[in-house]
Amino acid sequence: MSIFHFKPLRQQTDEQLMARAAAGSDTAFEELYRRYARRLKGFFFLQLGGDEELAADAMHDVFLRAYEARSSYQEGRRVDTWLFTIAYNICRNHYRSNAYEAQLLATLDAEPVNDQQIEVELDEATLDQALEQALAELPPSLHQIFSLHYQEELTIPQIAEIVDIPEGTVKSRLHKTMNIIRKKLKKYEDK
């Protein structure tokens, strides 16, 4: 028996909890739920158009899928990366079913992007609102990568694993996203 079984659940690592959950411990899985439910719901809220009910349903879907696949969890894999991979795939399926991504990507690809640095001198509320609007207009694939990196603070390698693309593609999409945001916020420059 491993030593981590003697530590309280709250003191165990995510990976230790997942190993216990894979072995059949529902209380270990409940602890993972406690640790990640709010964060995943926030991710879905941002990705699915601010729909709280849809975000809650998607968050529960992540944990249902994780629970069903708990015995196939690969020991040593980061649990947060595993859960966000499931979340990313749920979002991707949602966008595919709505034929949303292709339409937005075509619109954004048609617009030239200016690579200038912007300096915004607005009060925080106005800037936040302008940024939220710019993010809402991003195609889902770019919005997700932006959220995973800047809001969930995941690394480029973690994001690459989650969305199943090369690290260089993650970097180029982040760069493209920042250029789009700069362009959309340019009107606030030097005000």
Backbone as a printed PyTorch tensor [residue, N CA C, xyz], in Angstrom:
tensor([[[  0.8450,  -1.1750,   0.0000],
         [  0.0000,   0.0000,   0.0000],
         [  0.8950,   1.2440,   0.0000]],

        [[  0.5550,   2.2180,  -0.8260],
         [  1.3500,   3.4440,  -0.9370],
         [  1.1590,   4.3190,   0.2860]],

        [[  2.1430,   5.1490,   0.5220],
         [  2.0790,   6.0390,   1.6760],
         [  1.0050,   7.1120,   1.5170]],

        [[  0.6740,   7.5000,   0.2550],
         [ -0.2970,   8.5700,   0.0670],
         [ -1.6810,   8.1960,   0.5770]],

        [[ -1.9540,   6.9230,   0.7890],
         [ -3.2500,   6.5180,   1.3150],
         [ -3.4320,   6.9600,   2.7620]],

        [[ -2.3560,   7.2620,   3.4410],
         [ -2.4450,   7.6660,   4.8330],
         [ -2.5910,   9.1700,   4.9990]],

        [[ -2.3370,   9.9310,   3.9490],
         [ -2.5070,  11.3780,   4.0020],
         [ -3.9740,  11.7210,   3.7530]],

        [[ -4.4680,  12.7880,   4.3700],
         [ -5.8310,  13.2240,   4.0640],
         [ -5.9460,  13.5590,   2.5710]],

        [[ -7.1260,  13.3960,   2.0190],
         [ -7.3210,  13.6250,   0.5860],
         [ -6.8740,  15.0130,   0.1480]],

        [[ -7.1640,  16.0080,   0.9470],
         [ -6.8130,  17.3840,   0.5700],
         [ -5.3110,  17.6080,   0.4720]],

        [[ -4.5150,  16.7460,   1.0750],
         [ -3.0620,  16.8850,   1.0400],
         [ -2.4160,  16.0540,  -0.0640]],

        [[ -3.2110,  15.2780,  -0.7790],
         [ -2.6570,  14.4380,  -1.8390],
         [ -2.6110,  15.2070,  -3.1570]],

        [[ -1.6800,  14.8280,  -4.0010],
         [ -1.5750,  15.4670,  -5.3110],
         [ -2.7340,  15.0080,  -6.1890]],

        [[ -2.9570,  15.7460,  -7.2590],
         [ -3.9940,  15.3600,  -8.2140],
         [ -3.7290,  13.9560,  -8.7520]],

        [[ -2.4720,  13.6880,  -9.0430],
         [ -2.1090,  12.3970,  -9.6170],
         [ -2.3570,  11.2600,  -8.6200]],

        [[ -2.0740,  11.5000,  -7.3410],
         [ -2.3490,  10.4870,  -6.3190],
         [ -3.8580,  10.2440,  -6.2110]],

        [[ -4.6260,  11.3220,  -6.2430],
         [ -6.0810,  11.1750,  -6.1740],
         [ -6.6130,  10.4000,  -7.3780]],

        [[ -6.0680,  10.7080,  -8.5550],
         [ -6.5390,  10.0180,  -9.7590],
         [ -6.1870,   8.5370,  -9.7060]],

        [[ -5.0120,   8.2130,  -9.1700],
         [ -4.6310,   6.8020,  -9.0170],
         [ -5.6130,   6.1030,  -8.0810]],

        [[ -6.0020,   6.7830,  -7.0080],
         [ -6.9760,   6.2040,  -6.0760],
         [ -8.3480,   6.0760,  -6.7340]],

        [[ -8.7260,   7.0990,  -7.5190],
         [-10.0200,   7.0530,  -8.2200],
         [-10.0310,   5.9050,  -9.2240]],

        [[ -8.9180,   5.7240,  -9.9330],
         [ -8.8170,   4.6260, -10.9030],
         [ -8.9410,   3.2700, -10.2140]],

        [[ -8.5130,   3.2190,  -8.9570],
         [ -8.6090,   1.9700,  -8.1880],
         [ -9.9940,   1.7970,  -7.5570]],

        [[-10.8810,   2.7920,  -7.7690],
         [-12.2550,   2.6460,  -7.2970],
         [-12.6830,   3.5680,  -6.1800]],

        [[-11.8490,   4.5190,  -5.7650],
         [-12.2090,   5.4190,  -4.6630],
         [-13.0620,   6.5840,  -5.1690]],

        [[-14.3270,   6.5780,  -4.8090],
         [-15.2040,   7.6870,  -5.1840],
         [-14.8610,   8.9590,  -4.4080]],

        [[-14.4020,   8.8230,  -3.1770],
         [-14.0630,  10.0170,  -2.3960],
         [-12.8560,  10.7420,  -2.9980]],

        [[-11.9150,   9.9980,  -3.5580],
         [-10.7730,  10.6360,  -4.2290],
         [-11.2530,  11.3940,  -5.4600]],

        [[-12.1850,  10.8000,  -6.2050],
         [-12.7200,  11.4710,  -7.3900],
         [-13.5090,  12.7220,  -6.9840]],

        [[-14.2370,  12.6420,  -5.8860],
         [-14.9800,  13.8070,  -5.3830],
         [-14.0270,  14.9480,  -5.0200]],

        [[-12.8690,  14.6250,  -4.4970],
         [-11.8730,  15.6520,  -4.1760],
         [-11.3680,  16.3150,  -5.4530]],

        [[-11.1540,  15.5330,  -6.5040],
         [-10.7540,  16.1200,  -7.7890],
         [-11.8570,  17.0340,  -8.3230]],

        [[-13.0920,  16.6190,  -8.1710],
         [-14.2260,  17.4420,  -8.5780],
         [-14.1930,  18.7680,  -7.8190]],

        [[-13.9790,  18.6900,  -6.5130],
         [-13.9290,  19.8990,  -5.6960],
         [-12.8240,  20.8390,  -6.1850]],

        [[-11.6930,  20.2860,  -6.5790],
         [-10.5510,  21.0940,  -7.0120],
         [-10.7580,  21.7310,  -8.3870]],

        [[-11.4640,  21.0680,  -9.2790],
         [-11.5080,  21.5180, -10.6670],
         [-12.8660,  21.9850, -11.1790]],

        [[-13.9340,  21.7310, -10.4750],
         [-15.2670,  22.0590, -10.9940],
         [-15.4220,  23.5420, -11.3120]],

        [[-15.0450,  24.3860, -10.3900],
         [-15.2240,  25.8330, -10.6010],
         [-14.3730,  26.3300, -11.7660]],

        [[-13.1470,  25.8690, -11.8290],
         [-12.2370,  26.2900, -12.8920],
         [-12.7470,  25.8460, -14.2680]],

        [[-13.2180,  24.6130, -14.3570],
         [-13.7520,  24.1110, -15.6290],
         [-15.0470,  24.8180, -16.0120]],

        [[-15.8880,  25.0880, -15.0270],
         [-17.1280,  25.8030, -15.3330],
         [-16.8160,  27.2030, -15.8640]],

        [[-15.8290,  27.8670, -15.2840],
         [-15.4240,  29.1820, -15.7830],
         [-14.8920,  29.1110, -17.1990]],

        [[-14.1050,  28.0880, -17.4810],
         [-13.5980,  27.8830, -18.8380],
         [-14.7560,  27.7300, -19.8140]],

        [[-15.7220,  26.8870, -19.4790],
         [-16.8730,  26.6760, -20.3630],
         [-17.7280,  27.9340, -20.4790]],

        [[-17.8790,  28.6730, -19.3980],
         [-18.6670,  29.9010, -19.4390],
         [-18.0890,  30.8590, -20.4840]],

        [[-16.7600,  30.9860, -20.4930],
         [-16.1120,  31.8560, -21.4680],
         [-16.1840,  31.2900, -22.8850]],

        [[-16.0750,  29.9950, -23.0200],
         [-16.0310,  29.3670, -24.3400],
         [-17.3970,  29.1950, -24.9850]],

        [[-18.4240,  29.1020, -24.1880],
         [-19.7530,  28.7900, -24.7180],
         [-20.7020,  29.9710, -24.6380]],

        [[-20.1630,  31.1470, -24.8180],
         [-20.9910,  32.3430, -24.9580],
         [-21.6100,  32.8840, -23.6980]],

        [[-21.0480,  32.5890, -22.5420],
         [-21.5680,  33.1430, -21.2970],
         [-22.8620,  32.4970, -20.8340]],

        [[-23.1570,  31.3290, -21.3280],
         [-24.3710,  30.6100, -20.9460],
         [-24.0640,  29.7590, -19.7190]],

        [[-24.5320,  30.2120, -18.5680],
         [-24.2220,  29.5430, -17.2980],
         [-24.7310,  28.1050, -17.2510]],

        [[-25.9240,  27.8880, -17.7520],
         [-26.4960,  26.5430, -17.7250],
         [-25.7270,  25.5960, -18.6470]],

        [[-25.3870,  26.0660, -19.8290],
         [-24.5990,  25.2640, -20.7670],
         [-23.2090,  24.9760, -20.1900]],

        [[-22.6240,  25.9800, -19.5230],
         [-21.3030,  25.7940, -18.8900],
         [-21.3730,  24.7380, -17.7920]],

        [[-22.4220,  24.7880, -16.9810],
         [-22.5830,  23.7980, -15.9090],
         [-22.7760,  22.4000, -16.4870]],

        [[-23.5970,  22.2870, -17.5330],
         [-23.7990,  20.9830, -18.1720],
         [-22.4940,  20.4360, -18.7450]],

        [[-21.7290,  21.2910, -19.4080],
         [-20.4630,  20.8640, -20.0120],
         [-19.4640,  20.4550, -18.9280]],

        [[-19.4300,  21.2040, -17.8290],
         [-18.5260,  20.8690, -16.7270],
         [-18.8740,  19.5020, -16.1490]],

        [[-20.1600,  19.2460, -15.9710],
         [-20.5800,  17.9430, -15.4640],
         [-20.2480,  16.8410, -16.4650]],

        [[-20.3450,  17.1590, -17.7430],
         [-20.0060,  16.1890, -18.7790],
         [-18.5230,  15.8060, -18.6980]],

        [[-17.6530,  16.7820, -18.4030],
         [-16.2250,  16.4860, -18.2460],
         [-16.0270,  15.4520, -17.1450]],

        [[-16.6480,  15.6880, -16.0080],
         [-16.4550,  14.7760, -14.8820],
         [-17.1160,  13.4200, -15.1150]],

        [[-18.2220,  13.4140, -15.8300],
         [-18.8410,  12.1370, -16.1680],
         [-17.9050,  11.3290, -17.0670]],

        [[-17.3520,  11.9750, -18.0830],
         [-16.4230,  11.2870, -18.9770],
         [-15.1520,  10.8510, -18.2380]],

        [[-14.6570,  11.7240, -17.3810],
         [-13.4540,  11.3780, -16.6140],
         [-13.7370,  10.2020, -15.6780]],

        [[-14.8990,  10.2160, -15.0550],
         [-15.2510,   9.1260, -14.1480],
         [-15.3610,   7.8090, -14.9100]],

        [[-16.0040,   7.8700, -16.0800],
         [-16.1580,   6.6560, -16.8820],
         [-14.8100,   6.1450, -17.3920]],

        [[-13.8630,   7.0580, -17.6030],
         [-12.5490,   6.6750, -18.1480],
         [-11.4770,   6.5770, -17.0720]],

        [[-11.8570,   6.6710, -15.8110],
         [-10.8700,   6.7200, -14.7280],
         [ -9.9400,   5.5170, -14.7140]],

        [[-10.4350,   4.3590, -15.1000],
         [ -9.5800,   3.1690, -15.0810],
         [ -8.5570,   3.1830, -16.2190]],

        [[ -8.7700,   4.0320, -17.2280],
         [ -7.8160,   4.1090, -18.3410],
         [ -6.8590,   5.2990, -18.1910]],

        [[ -6.9630,   6.0050, -17.0640],
         [ -6.0530,   7.1270, -16.8080],
         [ -4.6130,   6.6080, -16.8100]],

        [[ -3.7370,   7.3180, -17.5220],
         [ -2.3300,   6.9210, -17.6140],
         [ -1.5630,   7.5340, -16.4530]],

        [[ -1.0850,   6.6920, -15.5670],
         [ -0.3460,   7.1720, -14.4030],
         [  0.8430,   8.0140, -14.8460]],

        [[  1.0560,   9.1230, -14.1630],
         [  2.1400,  10.0350, -14.4910],
         [  1.6770,  11.2050, -15.3590]],

        [[  0.5050,  11.0910, -15.9840],
         [ -0.0310,  12.1830, -16.7950],
         [ -0.6610,  13.2140, -15.8620]],

        [[ -0.4530,  14.4790, -16.1750],
         [ -1.0350,  15.5400, -15.3500],
         [ -2.5550,  15.4980, -15.4180]],

        [[ -3.1890,  15.5560, -14.2830],
         [ -4.6430,  15.4740, -14.2230],
         [ -5.2750,  16.7290, -14.8270]],

        [[ -4.7120,  17.9060, -14.5450],
         [ -5.3090,  19.1180, -15.1050],
         [ -5.2720,  19.1010, -16.6330]],

        [[ -4.1760,  18.6320, -17.2040],
         [ -4.0780,  18.5300, -18.6560],
         [ -5.1010,  17.5320, -19.1860]],

        [[ -5.2640,  16.4260, -18.5050],
         [ -6.2270,  15.4020, -18.9130],
         [ -7.6500,  15.9610, -18.8840]],

        [[ -8.0120,  16.6510, -17.8010],
         [ -9.3660,  17.2040, -17.6880],
         [ -9.6120,  18.2970, -18.7290]],

        [[ -8.6180,  19.1620, -18.9570],
         [ -8.8090,  20.2180, -19.9480],
         [ -8.8000,  19.6720, -21.3770]],

        [[ -8.1650,  18.5380, -21.6040],
         [ -8.2630,  17.8920, -22.9130],
         [ -9.7020,  17.4410, -23.1480]],

        [[-10.2990,  16.8610, -22.1490],
         [-11.7030,  16.4560, -22.2470],
         [-12.5720,  17.7000, -22.4730]],

        [[-12.3100,  18.7660, -21.7200],
         [-13.0880,  20.0070, -21.8570],
         [-12.9360,  20.5970, -23.2540]],

        [[-11.7180,  20.6260, -23.7470],
         [-11.4670,  21.1570, -25.0830],
         [-12.2630,  20.3710, -26.1220]],

        [[-12.2560,  19.0540, -26.0090],
         [-12.9770,  18.2230, -26.9760],
         [-14.4850,  18.4360, -26.8960]],

        [[-15.0000,  18.6790, -25.7090],
         [-16.4290,  18.9740, -25.5650],
         [-16.7520,  20.2850, -26.2750]],

        [[-15.9190,  21.3010, -26.0920],
         [-16.1380,  22.5780, -26.7850],
         [-16.0540,  22.3890, -28.2970]],

        [[-15.0560,  21.6610, -28.7280],
         [-14.8640,  21.4450, -30.1620],
         [-16.0810,  20.7450, -30.7660]],

        [[-16.6030,  19.7620, -30.0760],
         [-17.8010,  19.0750, -30.5610],
         [-19.0020,  20.0180, -30.5970]],

        [[-19.0960,  20.8680, -29.5960],
         [-20.1890,  21.8430, -29.5550],
         [-20.1100,  22.7860, -30.7550]],

        [[-18.9210,  23.2930, -31.0380],
         [-18.7650,  24.2140, -32.1650],
         [-19.0130,  23.5190, -33.4950]],

        [[-18.5500,  22.3030, -33.6210],
         [-18.7890,  21.5580, -34.8640],
         [-20.2790,  21.3870, -35.1010]],

        [[-20.9850,  21.0470, -34.0560],
         [-22.4170,  20.8070, -34.2150],
         [-23.1620,  22.0840, -34.5840]],

        [[-22.5940,  23.2190, -34.2710],
         [-23.2340,  24.4950, -34.5960],
         [-22.6530,  25.1430, -35.8480]],

        [[-21.6920,  24.5060, -36.4620],
         [-21.0200,  25.0330, -37.6620],
         [-20.5640,  26.4770, -37.4410]],

        [[-20.0640,  26.7420, -36.2660],
         [-19.7260,  28.0870, -35.8360],
         [-18.3010,  28.4740, -36.2190]],

        [[-17.3880,  27.5920, -35.9880],
         [-15.9750,  27.8950, -36.1460],
         [-15.6120,  28.2660, -37.5800]],

        [[-16.0820,  27.5240, -38.5520],
         [-15.7160,  27.7730, -39.9470],
         [-16.1580,  29.1590, -40.3950]],

        [[-17.3350,  29.5640, -40.0090],
         [-17.8540,  30.8710, -40.3920],
         [-17.0130,  32.0020, -39.7820]],

        [[-16.6740,  31.9080, -38.5120],
         [-15.8830,  32.9540, -37.8740],
         [-14.4520,  32.9910, -38.3960]],

        [[-13.8420,  31.8320, -38.6250],
         [-12.4790,  31.7990, -39.1570],
         [-12.4100,  32.4410, -40.5270]],

        [[-13.3950,  32.1830, -41.3770],
         [-13.4170,  32.7760, -42.7050],
         [-13.5240,  34.2940, -42.6120]],

        [[-14.3190,  34.7940, -41.6990],
         [-14.4760,  36.2330, -41.5100],
         [-13.1740,  36.8660, -41.0280]],

        [[-12.5370,  36.2580, -40.0420],
         [-11.3100,  36.8250, -39.5020],
         [-10.1340,  36.7140, -40.4640]],

        [[-10.0530,  35.6190, -41.2190],
         [ -8.9560,  35.4650, -42.1700],
         [ -9.0330,  36.4920, -43.2890]],

        [[-10.2220,  37.0040, -43.5690],
         [-10.3830,  37.9930, -44.6280],
         [ -9.8960,  39.3790, -44.2000]],

        [[ -9.7660,  39.6040, -42.9050],
         [ -9.3430,  40.9090, -42.3970],
         [ -7.8340,  40.9500, -42.1910]],

        [[ -7.1430,  41.9730, -42.7500],
         [ -5.7090,  42.0960, -42.4820],
         [ -5.4830,  42.4820, -41.0240]],

        [[ -4.3920,  41.9830, -40.4550],
         [ -4.1000,  42.2210, -39.0480],
         [ -2.8670,  43.1070, -38.9350]],

        [[ -2.9670,  44.1430, -38.1210],
         [ -1.8520,  45.0570, -37.8880],
         [ -1.0690,  44.5650, -36.6740]],

        [[  0.2560,  44.5300, -36.7670],
         [  1.0990,  43.9660, -35.7090],
         [  1.6720,  45.0280, -34.7690]],

        [[  1.0420,  46.1820, -34.6710],
         [  1.5720,  47.2380, -33.7980],
         [  1.2190,  46.9680, -32.3380]],

        [[  2.1390,  47.3880, -31.4790],
         [  1.8620,  47.3280, -30.0440],
         [  0.8370,  48.4060, -29.7120]],

        [[ -0.0520,  48.0920, -28.7950],
         [ -1.0210,  49.0990, -28.3840],
         [ -0.8060,  49.4500, -26.9240]],

        [[ -1.0830,  50.6820, -26.6150],
         [ -1.0690,  51.1250, -25.2310],
         [ -2.4220,  51.7520, -24.9530]],

        [[ -3.1310,  51.1760, -24.0660],
         [ -4.4820,  51.6170, -23.8020],
         [ -4.5130,  52.3490, -22.4630]],

        [[ -5.0430,  53.5750, -22.4890],
         [ -5.1800,  54.3370, -21.2520],
         [ -6.6600,  54.6190, -21.0260]],

        [[ -7.3490,  53.5820, -20.6130],
         [ -8.7650,  53.6740, -20.2890],
         [ -8.9450,  53.2220, -18.8580]],

        [[-10.0520,  53.5620, -18.3090],
         [-10.3120,  53.0100, -17.0030],
         [-10.4890,  51.5000, -17.1510]],

        [[-10.2490,  50.7790, -16.1030],
         [-10.2010,  49.3230, -16.1540],
         [-11.5060,  48.7050, -16.6420]],

        [[-12.6220,  49.2350, -16.2470],
         [-13.9160,  48.6700, -16.6480],
         [-14.1300,  48.7760, -18.1490]],

        [[-13.7980,  49.9030, -18.7380],
         [-13.9720,  50.0940, -20.1760],
         [-13.0510,  49.1810, -20.9580]],

        [[-11.8140,  49.0750, -20.5210],
         [-10.8740,  48.1910, -21.2010],
         [-11.3100,  46.7370, -21.0840]],

        [[-11.7510,  46.3290, -19.9050],
         [-12.2320,  44.9570, -19.7290],
         [-13.4050,  44.6660, -20.6570]],

        [[-14.3050,  45.6170, -20.7690],
         [-15.4660,  45.4270, -21.6370],
         [-15.0320,  45.3190, -23.1020]],

        [[-14.1180,  46.1670, -23.5310],
         [-13.6210,  46.1080, -24.9060],
         [-12.8930,  44.7880, -25.1640]],

        [[-12.1140,  44.3400, -24.1970],
         [-11.4030,  43.0690, -24.3400],
         [-12.3840,  41.8990, -24.3850]],

        [[-13.3920,  41.9130, -23.5250],
         [-14.4030,  40.8500, -23.5440],
         [-15.0880,  40.7800, -24.8990]],

        [[-15.3890,  41.9390, -25.4730],
         [-16.0290,  41.9700, -26.7920],
         [-15.0940,  41.3990, -27.8530]],

        [[-13.8260,  41.7810, -27.8030],
         [-12.8460,  41.2700, -28.7730],
         [-12.7090,  39.7570, -28.6380]],

        [[-12.6750,  39.2550, -27.4110],
         [-12.5690,  37.8030, -27.1880],
         [-13.8250,  37.0800, -27.6680]],

        [[-14.9750,  37.6890, -27.4580],
         [-16.2310,  37.0680, -27.8850],
         [-16.3020,  36.9350, -29.4010]],

        [[-15.6090,  37.8020, -30.1070],
         [-15.6320,  37.7730, -31.5680],
         [-14.5850,  36.8400, -32.1650]],

        [[-13.7180,  36.2830, -31.3220],
         [-12.7050,  35.3450, -31.8130],
         [-13.3540,  34.0230, -32.2110]],

        [[-12.7590,  33.3330, -33.1880],
         [-13.2480,  31.9750, -33.4450],
         [-12.9580,  31.1010, -32.2240]],

        [[-13.7720,  30.1140, -31.9850],
         [-13.6080,  29.2860, -30.7910],
         [-12.2110,  28.6900, -30.6220]],

        [[-11.5930,  28.2470, -31.7140],
         [-10.2700,  27.6200, -31.5740],
         [ -9.2400,  28.6030, -31.0330]],

        [[ -9.3140,  29.8660, -31.4540],
         [ -8.3810,  30.8780, -30.9510],
         [ -8.7430,  31.2910, -29.5290]],

        [[-10.0310,  31.4250, -29.2640],
         [-10.4960,  31.8200, -27.9260],
         [-10.0930,  30.7700, -26.8910]],

        [[-10.2160,  29.4970, -27.2620],
         [ -9.8630,  28.4260, -26.3340],
         [ -8.3720,  28.4610, -25.9960]],

        [[ -7.5490,  28.5980, -27.0050],
         [ -6.1070,  28.6190, -26.7600],
         [ -5.7380,  29.8350, -25.9220]],

        [[ -6.3270,  30.9870, -26.2190],
         [ -6.1010,  32.1950, -25.4260],
         [ -6.5000,  31.9470, -23.9740]],

        [[ -7.6860,  31.3790, -23.7610],
         [ -8.1750,  31.1260, -22.3990],
         [ -7.2940,  30.1310, -21.6480]],

        [[ -6.9020,  29.0670, -22.3350],
         [ -6.0560,  28.0740, -21.6770],
         [ -4.7210,  28.6690, -21.2490]],

        [[ -4.1710,  29.5660, -22.0790],
         [ -2.8560,  30.1270, -21.7650],
         [ -2.9400,  31.2960, -20.7780]],

        [[ -3.7740,  32.2810, -21.0750],
         [ -3.7750,  33.5030, -20.2800],
         [ -4.7250,  33.4810, -19.0880]],

        [[ -5.7690,  32.6800, -19.1410],
         [ -6.6990,  32.6520, -18.0260],
         [ -6.4840,  31.4230, -17.1430]],

        [[ -6.2630,  30.2840, -17.7580],
         [ -6.0220,  29.0660, -16.9770],
         [ -4.5400,  28.8780, -16.6650]],

        [[ -3.6890,  29.7060, -17.2750],
         [ -2.2450,  29.7240, -17.0380],
         [ -1.5750,  28.3870, -17.3190]],

        [[ -2.0230,  27.7200, -18.3800],
         [ -1.3840,  26.4880, -18.8030],
         [ -0.2200,  26.8250, -19.7310]],

        [[  0.7650,  25.9590, -19.7780],
         [  1.9430,  26.1920, -20.6000],
         [  1.6620,  25.8130, -22.0540]],

        [[  2.5330,  26.2620, -22.9460],
         [  2.4130,  25.9310, -24.3660],
         [  2.4050,  24.4000, -24.5620]],

        [[  3.3380,  23.6460, -23.9250],
         [  3.2990,  22.1870, -24.0990],
         [  1.9930,  21.5600, -23.5900]],

        [[  1.4610,  22.0720, -22.4930],
         [  0.2010,  21.5300, -21.9770],
         [ -0.9330,  21.7950, -22.9630]],

        [[ -0.9790,  23.0060, -23.4970],
         [ -2.0320,  23.3540, -24.4570],
         [ -1.8990,  22.4970, -25.7080]],

        [[ -0.6710,  22.3080, -26.1840],
         [ -0.4490,  21.4810, -27.3710],
         [ -0.9860,  20.0710, -27.1430]],

        [[ -0.7720,  19.5480, -25.9520],
         [ -1.2790,  18.2110, -25.6360],
         [ -2.8030,  18.2050, -25.5710]],

        [[ -3.3820,  19.2370, -24.9740],
         [ -4.8320,  19.3100, -24.8220],
         [ -5.5230,  19.3850, -26.1780]],

        [[ -5.0590,  20.2750, -27.0520],
         [ -5.7420,  20.4770, -28.3330],
         [ -5.1790,  19.6020, -29.4380]],

        [[ -4.1390,  18.8240, -29.1000],
         [ -3.5490,  17.8520, -30.0220],
         [ -3.0170,  18.5050, -31.3020]],

        [[ -2.2340,  19.5780, -31.0930],
         [ -1.5450,  20.2360, -32.2010],
         [ -0.1110,  20.4930, -31.7700]],

        [[  0.7920,  20.7370, -32.7230],
         [  2.1860,  21.0140, -32.3580],
         [  2.3140,  22.3170, -31.5450]],

        [[  3.3640,  22.3780, -30.7350],
         [  3.6110,  23.5690, -29.9150],
         [  3.7500,  24.8160, -30.7840]],

        [[  4.4010,  24.6850, -31.9380],
         [  4.5580,  25.8230, -32.8480],
         [  3.2280,  26.3680, -33.3220]],

        [[  2.2610,  25.4950, -33.5280],
         [  0.9200,  25.9290, -33.9450],
         [  0.2360,  26.6700, -32.8080]],

        [[  0.4340,  26.1960, -31.5880],
         [ -0.1310,  26.9060, -30.4250],
         [  0.4560,  28.3220, -30.3740]],

        [[  1.7750,  28.4250, -30.5260],
         [  2.4250,  29.7390, -30.4840],
         [  1.9120,  30.6390, -31.5940]],

        [[  1.7730,  30.1100, -32.8050],
         [  1.3140,  30.9490, -33.9190],
         [ -0.1370,  31.3780, -33.7200]],

        [[ -0.9590,  30.4980, -33.1450],
         [ -2.3530,  30.8790, -32.8810],
         [ -2.4410,  31.9230, -31.7750]],

        [[ -1.5890,  31.8050, -30.7670],
         [ -1.5520,  32.8400, -29.7280],
         [ -1.1150,  34.1730, -30.3270]],

        [[ -0.1190,  34.1350, -31.2100],
         [  0.3540,  35.3540, -31.8760],
         [ -0.7600,  35.9600, -32.7330]],

        [[ -1.4440,  35.1240, -33.4930],
         [ -2.5510,  35.5990, -34.3300],
         [ -3.6510,  36.2050, -33.4640]],

        [[ -3.9500,  35.5540, -32.3580],
         [ -4.9840,  36.0520, -31.4460],
         [ -4.6010,  37.4220, -30.8930]],

        [[ -3.3550,  37.5710, -30.4740],
         [ -2.9180,  38.8630, -29.9400],
         [ -2.9830,  39.9420, -31.0180]],

        [[ -2.6540,  39.6010, -32.2590],
         [ -2.7620,  40.5720, -33.3490],
         [ -4.2060,  40.9910, -33.5810]],

        [[ -5.1190,  40.0460, -33.5230],
         [ -6.5440,  40.3510, -33.6870],
         [ -7.0120,  41.2640, -32.5650]],

        [[ -6.6100,  40.9430, -31.3470],
         [ -7.0140,  41.7570, -30.1970],
         [ -6.4230,  43.1630, -30.3200]],

        [[ -5.1490,  43.2470, -30.7080],
         [ -4.5330,  44.5710, -30.9020],
         [ -5.3070,  45.3910, -31.9210]],

        [[ -5.6860,  44.7550, -33.0210],
         [ -6.4130,  45.4660, -34.0740],
         [ -7.7570,  45.9660, -33.5420]],

        [[ -8.4420,  45.1110, -32.8240],
         [ -9.7660,  45.4840, -32.3240],
         [ -9.6930,  46.5650, -31.2400]],

        [[ -8.5750,  46.5980, -30.5000],
         [ -8.4380,  47.5910, -29.4370],
         [ -7.6550,  48.8280, -29.8840]],

        [[ -7.2240,  48.8530, -31.1280],
         [ -6.4150,  49.9610, -31.6360],
         [ -7.1180,  51.3090, -31.4740]],

        [[ -8.4310,  51.3240, -31.6110],
         [ -9.1540,  52.5940, -31.5110],
         [ -9.0330,  53.2250, -30.1270]],

        [[ -8.6070,  52.4370, -29.1330],
         [ -8.4390,  52.9680, -27.7820],
         [ -7.0080,  53.4700, -27.5320]],

        [[ -6.1560,  53.3220, -28.5220],
         [ -4.7490,  53.7190, -28.3790],
         [ -4.6420,  55.2370, -28.2160]],

        [[ -3.7660,  55.6490, -27.3010],
         [ -3.4610,  57.0680, -27.0460],
         [ -4.6880,  57.8950, -26.6920]],

        [[ -5.6230,  57.3130, -25.9880],
         [ -6.7910,  58.0960, -25.5270],
         [ -6.6580,  58.3890, -24.0660]]])
